[in-house]
Structures are given as C-alpha cells and as structure tokens.
C-alpha cells in the first residue's frame, strides 16, 4: 500500500459542502485530521458548479482575494500537496456576474423547470426591469429555450474537472469528486469519483437514512453524523485507490 499525505485539504461546492464549517465532524475536517493537514472550506450556499470551480482555481492560483481567506494565510504554495474535494451540485444552477449587486450570482433555472414561482429567482428579483411577473416569466422562458443545455453543462464540468485532476496530479496532489445534489456520471474514466452505494448523491443517501434518524439537520442539510460518515467513507475510498 502506498502511503499518501497532504499539506492541505480544500473542499468546494454548494451549501452541502459548506455545511457547518466549525463542526469538528465536517467531512473536510475529518479528512484533514486524518492527514494532519490544514483544512479550508470554500463551499458557498447556493453555489453553481461553475462558481465552485472558479473559487478553487482562484485559490490554487493565489488570486482569491476574499479578505477572510487572506487572513487565514492558506494560499497554495508550489510545493504543497493538496487534496481537493469537489461536491457536484444541480446543473440547473447557472453562474453569472450580477451588475446590480456587483457580485457573483446564481440563476436558479430549476425554479422554472420544477414549476415553482418565478418570484423565487434570486438572479432577477432585484432588477427593476423585471418587477412585472409576466416580464420575468418571459425572460426565463427565453433563457431556457435558447441558452440552457444540461448535456453541455455536464460535458463542460467534466472537462474542467479533468483539467483540475491533471493539474493536481502534476503537483503530487489529488482531486476527489462526489455528487452532493445531482446524478452526474463522468463519461470518461479519468476522475477519482466516489459513488454512494444505492444512491445518486449525498442528499438521497441521507434522506434514505431518515428511518435511523440523525442523518439530516433540521434545515435539510447533512447532519454532523452524516458528515462524519462521509469523511470516513472518503478516507476508505482514498485508501483503496492507493493499495
């Protein structure tokens, strides 16, 4: 068996990855304790896959300017061995820059696909040009018709992850990918892809455990126990790969 150690464990994804960052049982912290390494959580509530990818690449390139990360002094050095864990979220979340809020924003196209009220769209709710509900609905229908293609988004993410995988491997690091909220399945066998037994993603895995209680937090996100369980599963998965 080949022993592997990492200087830093960095996790990125949506709120399922962000979780309760200070919890000692967060799966990212469980991994960092196992490898006795620095732990950094780049998860962000409501994040799209593109935005999760952007955050990790900016951090790896030392161009992530968020003050809280600068204070933590945890940028990536050339000789760091980094384990990156990427939680794949729903492809119906689309990343954009929003000039109204002057920040990154997520266009929740699933709200329309699932026949939810268009009033729930964070991306356009503060834009005065879309105050009329019918105008918002027309815009969303136009966007979905001409710009939304999930197969394209899935292929793009796989190409991005393969690049990130190669980048880390060349620096003696590793990328580990799992589904937080989607059923993403890579077309090529090039990724270290963790699959949940009998379930498409972490959410379904936790929901199926409800009868045992303690797997979901009150807000519907994975509990401390579920995080601890995932951390142990990922450690075992990495160990099997290094045998």
Secondary structure, 3 states (H helix, E strand, C coil): CCCCCCCEEEEECCHHHHCCCCCCCCHHHHHHHHHCCEEEECCCCCCCHHHHHHHHHHHHCCCCCCHHHHHHCCCCCCCCCEEEEEEECCCCEEEEEECCCCEEEEEECHHHHCCCCHHHCCCCCCCHHHCCHHHHHHHHHHHHHHHCCHHHHHHHHHHHHHHHHHHHHCCCCEEEEEECCCCCCCCCCCCCEECCCCCCCHHHHHHHCHHHCCCECCCCCECHHHHHHHHHHHHHHHHHHHC
